[in-house]
Amino acid sequence: MSTPTPKISLAQLKAMRHALETLTPKPKAAYTSREVITAMAQEIRRARAELGYSLEDLAEMLQPHGLAIRPSTLQGYLRALEKEADAAKAKAAAQPPRRARVRRSAPAAAPVVQGRSATIVLEDLPELSDEDHGTRPRAAEPAHG
């Protein structure tokens, strides 16, 4: 025989929802060896390249701080990180660049010429005779007035 579960009121349900909706990210308290090496990769590379430390030296230095890692494992993690970075660069280079979106603006207003719209109306065109066929009509001369 089991005990019945108590009923939850609407107010309690709303309070629980609100509590879950307002959660902030919980900080991570513990990291794996790989995560630690990933986080410190830049410093490790600098210590090796610029300061002359070996993988053995670095593994020894990290041990008192709680990271028991062999030099070969450290080297493997660093190589894996380099391969991931190279793969990401290759993928980015293989993708065609994204074309920028062109914003289309509203059509420009028709230009105004001497107080008149530049829209061409059939009545504005000179009549063509059979003799003018195939030749370009002359532009109307401006009226003097």
CYANA upper distance limits for C-alpha pairs under 8 A (distance plus 0.5 A):
  8 ILE  CA     12 GLN  CA      6.67
  8 ILE  CA     13 LEU  CA      7.14
  9 SER  CA     13 LEU  CA      6.78
 10 LEU  CA     14 LYS  CA      6.65
 11 ALA  CA     15 ALA  CA      6.67
 12 GLN  CA     16 MET  CA      6.67
 13 LEU  CA     17 ARG  CA      6.69
 14 LYS  CA     18 HIS  CA      6.59
 15 ALA  CA     19 ALA  CA      6.65
 16 MET  CA     20 LEU  CA      6.80
 17 ARG  CA     21 GLU  CA      6.52
 18 HIS  CA     22 THR  CA      6.64
 19 ALA  CA     23 LEU  CA      7.06
 31 TYR  CA     35 GLU  CA      6.38
 31 TYR  CA     36 VAL  CA      6.83
 32 THR  CA     36 VAL  CA      6.80
 33 SER  CA     37 ILE  CA      6.76
 33 SER  CA     67 LEU  CA      7.35
 33 SER  CA     69 ILE  CA      8.10
 34 ARG  CA     38 THR  CA      6.53
 34 ARG  CA     77 TYR  CA      7.04
 35 GLU  CA     39 ALA  CA      6.58
 36 VAL  CA     40 MET  CA      6.70
 37 ILE  CA     41 ALA  CA      6.04
 37 ILE  CA     74 LEU  CA      7.93
 37 ILE  CA     77 TYR  CA      7.54
 37 ILE  CA     78 LEU  CA      8.06
 38 THR  CA     77 TYR  CA      8.23
 38 THR  CA     78 LEU  CA      8.28
 38 THR  CA     81 LEU  CA      7.76
 40 MET  CA     44 ILE  CA      6.63
 41 ALA  CA     45 ARG  CA      6.57
 41 ALA  CA     78 LEU  CA      7.48
 42 GLN  CA     46 ARG  CA      6.71
 43 GLU  CA     47 ALA  CA      6.63
 44 ILE  CA     48 ARG  CA      6.81
 44 ILE  CA     58 LEU  CA      8.15
 45 ARG  CA     49 ALA  CA      6.41
 46 ARG  CA     50 GLU  CA      5.84
 46 ARG  CA     51 LEU  CA      7.26
 47 ALA  CA     51 LEU  CA      5.33
 47 ALA  CA     52 GLY  CA      6.82
 47 ALA  CA     53 TYR  CA      6.17
 48 ARG  CA     52 GLY  CA      5.44
 48 ARG  CA     53 TYR  CA      5.17
 48 ARG  CA     54 SER  CA      6.47
 48 ARG  CA     55 LEU  CA      8.06
 49 ALA  CA     53 TYR  CA      8.22
 53 TYR  CA     57 ASP  CA      6.45
 53 TYR  CA     58 LEU  CA      7.22
 54 SER  CA     58 LEU  CA      6.84
 55 LEU  CA     59 ALA  CA      6.56
 55 LEU  CA     71 PRO  CA      5.67
 55 LEU  CA     72 SER  CA      8.41
 55 LEU  CA     74 LEU  CA      7.60
 55 LEU  CA     75 GLN  CA      7.62
 56 GLU  CA     60 GLU  CA      6.67
 56 GLU  CA     70 ARG  CA      8.14
 56 GLU  CA     71 PRO  CA      5.70
 57 ASP  CA     61 MET  CA      6.74
 58 LEU  CA     62 LEU  CA      6.70
 58 LEU  CA     71 PRO  CA      8.38
 59 ALA  CA     63 GLN  CA      6.86
 59 ALA  CA     68 ALA  CA      7.89
 59 ALA  CA     69 ILE  CA      6.45
 59 ALA  CA     70 ARG  CA      6.77
 59 ALA  CA     71 PRO  CA      6.29
 59 ALA  CA     74 LEU  CA      7.93
 60 GLU  CA     64 PRO  CA      8.27
 61 MET  CA     65 HIS  CA      8.33
 62 LEU  CA     66 GLY  CA      7.38
 62 LEU  CA     67 LEU  CA      5.98
 62 LEU  CA     68 ALA  CA      7.62
 62 LEU  CA     69 ILE  CA      8.45
 63 GLN  CA     67 LEU  CA      5.28
 63 GLN  CA     68 ALA  CA      5.39
 63 GLN  CA     69 ILE  CA      7.69
 69 ILE  CA     73 THR  CA      6.97
 69 ILE  CA     74 LEU  CA      7.14
 70 ARG  CA     74 LEU  CA      6.80
 71 PRO  CA     75 GLN  CA      6.61
 72 SER  CA     76 GLY  CA      6.65
 73 THR  CA     77 TYR  CA      6.72
 74 LEU  CA     78 LEU  CA      6.80
 75 GLN  CA     79 ARG  CA      6.66
 76 GLY  CA     80 ALA  CA      6.63
 77 TYR  CA     81 LEU  CA      6.75
 78 LEU  CA     82 GLU  CA      6.83
 79 ARG  CA     83 LYS  CA      6.71
 80 ALA  CA     84 GLU  CA      6.69
 81 LEU  CA     85 ALA  CA      6.69
 82 GLU  CA     86 ASP  CA      6.59
 83 LYS  CA     87 ALA  CA      6.54
 84 GLU  CA     88 ALA  CA      6.64
 85 ALA  CA     89 LYS  CA      6.74
 86 ASP  CA     90 ALA  CA      6.63
 87 ALA  CA     91 LYS  CA      6.56
 88 ALA  CA     92 ALA  CA      6.66
 89 LYS  CA     93 ALA  CA      6.60
 90 ALA  CA     94 ALA  CA      6.52
 91 LYS  CA     95 GLN  CA      6.90
110 ALA  CA    117 SER  CA      7.07
110 ALA  CA    118 ALA  CA      6.70
110 ALA  CA    119 THR  CA      7.47
111 PRO  CA    117 SER  CA      6.82
111 PRO  CA    118 ALA  CA      6.18
112 VAL  CA    116 ARG  CA      5.94
112 VAL  CA    117 SER  CA      5.13
112 VAL  CA    118 ALA  CA      6.16
113 VAL  CA    117 SER  CA      6.64
113 VAL  CA    118 ALA  CA      6.60
120 ILE  CA    124 ASP  CA      7.15
120 ILE  CA    125 LEU  CA      8.38
121 VAL  CA    125 LEU  CA      7.74
126 PRO  CA    137 PRO  CA      7.89
128 LEU  CA    132 ASP  CA      6.30
128 LEU  CA    133 HIS  CA      7.51
128 LEU  CA    137 PRO  CA      8.04
129 SER  CA    133 HIS  CA      7.26
132 ASP  CA    136 ARG  CA      7.87
132 ASP  CA    137 PRO  CA      7.68
